[in-house]
């Protein structure tokens, strides 16, 4: 199953076991959901459902992963069963929580998870049905997992792999943030020494849709030529990085590791070197 689905293909899907998740973020997002969302969509919250935010971002970053039991409870609350076919969307070309939700659901063991290409804007443009208010659905039995199977790398993994040239570490933030020209979110501007910059926006065409799989595959083959095959992807806080993981999966690559703490952890951790290209 392709990790990306078009609005036209979503229209044709059978509704049995189909669950649509609205993963939009930002100011007043809950109210925005209540005012208008794809018909039947259930709201999933980045900060509360897809992360477990700690007291100190120097240890885990701004969006650490929730415990496996907490995430299982979230899935139960959302009515998600083991045979569910899930479609996730946001309003930022999947660059925010839609890709993070996809990655977490796939890592949890679900096979039928897709991200809506072009997000809610494309859904509206292509005539999908919308509704407002709360959606009603039943809770599902809790799916028991003995342990987490997130494909992740820690800060120490990133540091050691870069030192030993064992992995290619990709920073998907905008170039100005990577270069250290300015930093709109975290405390310090710059990047992890040795990380290469491939902004997530380069996964998209001029209309905000994902490039075709063959185009993405050729693009990354050229960009990663003569670099270590094992990939670790990061961003500011382990959310937008999932956009590139999604693109790589769409292009037929093995799913790489996510450095969840990302720049928000590295830049706050005492003693870590910070590089700038200015």
TAVEN-V917571 format. One record per residue. N is the residue number from 1. RES is the residue in three letters. SS is DSSP state (~ for helix, > for strand, _ for the rest). Layout:
n-><N & N>
res-><RES & RES>
ss-><SS & SS>
//
This chain:
n-><1 & 2 & 3 & 4 & 5 & 6 & 7 & 8 & 9 & 10 & 11 & 12 & 13 & 14 & 15 & 16 & 17 & 18 & 19 & 20 & 21 & 22 & 23 & 24 & 25 & 26 & 27 & 28 & 29 & 30 & 31 & 32 & 33 & 34 & 35 & 36 & 37 & 38 & 39 & 40 & 41 & 42 & 43 & 44 & 45 & 46 & 47 & 48 & 49 & 50 & 51 & 52 & 53 & 54 & 55 & 56 & 57 & 58 & 59 & 60 & 61 & 62 & 63 & 64 & 65 & 66 & 67 & 68 & 69 & 70 & 71 & 72 & 73 & 74 & 75 & 76 & 77 & 78 & 79 & 80 & 81 & 82 & 83 & 84 & 85 & 86 & 87 & 88 & 89 & 90 & 91 & 92 & 93 & 94 & 95 & 96 & 97 & 98 & 99 & 100 & 101 & 102 & 103 & 104 & 105 & 106 & 107 & 108 & 109 & 110 & 111 & 112 & 113 & 114 & 115 & 116 & 117 & 118 & 119 & 120 & 121 & 122 & 123 & 124 & 125 & 126 & 127 & 128 & 129 & 130 & 131 & 132 & 133 & 134 & 135 & 136 & 137 & 138 & 139 & 140 & 141 & 142 & 143 & 144 & 145 & 146 & 147 & 148 & 149 & 150 & 151 & 152 & 153 & 154 & 155 & 156 & 157 & 158 & 159 & 160 & 161 & 162 & 163 & 164 & 165 & 166 & 167 & 168 & 169 & 170 & 171 & 172 & 173 & 174 & 175 & 176 & 177 & 178 & 179 & 180 & 181 & 182 & 183 & 184 & 185 & 186 & 187 & 188 & 189 & 190 & 191 & 192 & 193 & 194 & 195 & 196 & 197 & 198 & 199 & 200 & 201 & 202 & 203 & 204 & 205 & 206 & 207 & 208 & 209 & 210 & 211 & 212 & 213 & 214 & 215 & 216 & 217 & 218 & 219 & 220 & 221 & 222 & 223 & 224 & 225 & 226 & 227 & 228 & 229 & 230 & 231 & 232 & 233 & 234 & 235 & 236 & 237 & 238 & 239 & 240 & 241 & 242 & 243 & 244 & 245 & 246 & 247 & 248 & 249 & 250 & 251 & 252 & 253 & 254 & 255 & 256 & 257 & 258 & 259 & 260 & 261 & 262 & 263 & 264 & 265 & 266 & 267 & 268 & 269 & 270 & 271 & 272 & 273 & 274 & 275 & 276 & 277 & 278>
res-><UNK & UNK & UNK & UNK & UNK & UNK & UNK & UNK & UNK & UNK & UNK & UNK & UNK & UNK & UNK & UNK & UNK & UNK & UNK & UNK & UNK & UNK & UNK & UNK & UNK & UNK & UNK & UNK & UNK & UNK & UNK & UNK & UNK & UNK & UNK & UNK & UNK & UNK & UNK & UNK & UNK & UNK & UNK & UNK & UNK & UNK & UNK & UNK & UNK & UNK & UNK & UNK & UNK & UNK & UNK & UNK & UNK & UNK & UNK & UNK & UNK & UNK & UNK & UNK & UNK & UNK & UNK & UNK & UNK & UNK & UNK & UNK & UNK & UNK & UNK & UNK & UNK & UNK & UNK & UNK & UNK & UNK & UNK & UNK & UNK & UNK & UNK & UNK & UNK & UNK & UNK & UNK & UNK & UNK & UNK & UNK & UNK & UNK & UNK & UNK & UNK & UNK & UNK & UNK & UNK & UNK & UNK & UNK & UNK & UNK & UNK & UNK & UNK & UNK & UNK & UNK & UNK & UNK & UNK & UNK & UNK & UNK & UNK & UNK & UNK & UNK & UNK & UNK & UNK & UNK & UNK & UNK & UNK & UNK & UNK & UNK & UNK & UNK & UNK & UNK & UNK & UNK & UNK & UNK & UNK & UNK & UNK & UNK & UNK & UNK & UNK & UNK & UNK & UNK & UNK & UNK & UNK & UNK & UNK & UNK & UNK & UNK & UNK & UNK & UNK & UNK & UNK & UNK & UNK & UNK & UNK & UNK & UNK & UNK & UNK & UNK & UNK & UNK & UNK & UNK & UNK & UNK & UNK & UNK & UNK & UNK & UNK & UNK & UNK & UNK & UNK & UNK & UNK & UNK & UNK & UNK & UNK & UNK & UNK & UNK & UNK & UNK & UNK & UNK & UNK & UNK & UNK & UNK & UNK & UNK & UNK & UNK & UNK & UNK & UNK & UNK & UNK & UNK & UNK & UNK & UNK & UNK & UNK & UNK & UNK & UNK & UNK & UNK & UNK & UNK & UNK & UNK & UNK & UNK & UNK & UNK & UNK & UNK & UNK & UNK & UNK & UNK & UNK & UNK & UNK & UNK & UNK & UNK & UNK & UNK & UNK & UNK & UNK & UNK & UNK & UNK & UNK & UNK & UNK & UNK & UNK & UNK & UNK & UNK & UNK & UNK & UNK & UNK & UNK & UNK & UNK & UNK & UNK & UNK & UNK & UNK & UNK & UNK>
ss-><_ & _ & _ & > & > & _ & ~ & ~ & ~ & ~ & ~ & ~ & _ & _ & _ & _ & _ & > & > & > & > & > & _ & _ & _ & _ & _ & _ & ~ & ~ & ~ & ~ & ~ & ~ & ~ & _ & > & > & _ & _ & _ & > & > & _ & _ & ~ & ~ & ~ & ~ & _ & _ & _ & _ & _ & _ & _ & _ & _ & _ & _ & _ & _ & _ & _ & _ & _ & _ & ~ & ~ & ~ & ~ & ~ & ~ & ~ & ~ & ~ & ~ & _ & _ & _ & _ & _ & _ & _ & > & > & > & > & > & _ & _ & _ & _ & _ & _ & _ & ~ & ~ & ~ & ~ & ~ & ~ & ~ & ~ & ~ & ~ & ~ & ~ & _ & _ & _ & _ & > & > & > & > & _ & _ & ~ & ~ & ~ & ~ & ~ & ~ & ~ & _ & _ & _ & _ & > & > & _ & _ & _ & _ & _ & _ & _ & _ & _ & _ & _ & _ & _ & _ & _ & _ & _ & _ & _ & _ & > & _ & _ & ~ & ~ & ~ & ~ & ~ & ~ & ~ & ~ & ~ & _ & _ & _ & _ & > & > & > & > & _ & _ & _ & ~ & ~ & ~ & ~ & ~ & _ & _ & _ & _ & _ & _ & _ & _ & _ & _ & _ & > & _ & _ & _ & _ & > & > & _ & _ & ~ & ~ & ~ & ~ & > & _ & _ & _ & _ & _ & > & _ & _ & ~ & ~ & ~ & ~ & ~ & ~ & ~ & ~ & ~ & ~ & ~ & _ & _ & _ & _ & _ & _ & _ & > & > & > & > & _ & _ & _ & _ & _ & _ & ~ & ~ & ~ & ~ & ~ & ~ & ~ & ~ & ~ & ~ & _ & _ & _ & _ & _ & _ & > & > & _ & _ & _ & ~ & ~ & ~ & ~ & ~ & _ & _ & _ & _ & _ & _ & _ & _ & > & _ & _ & _>
//
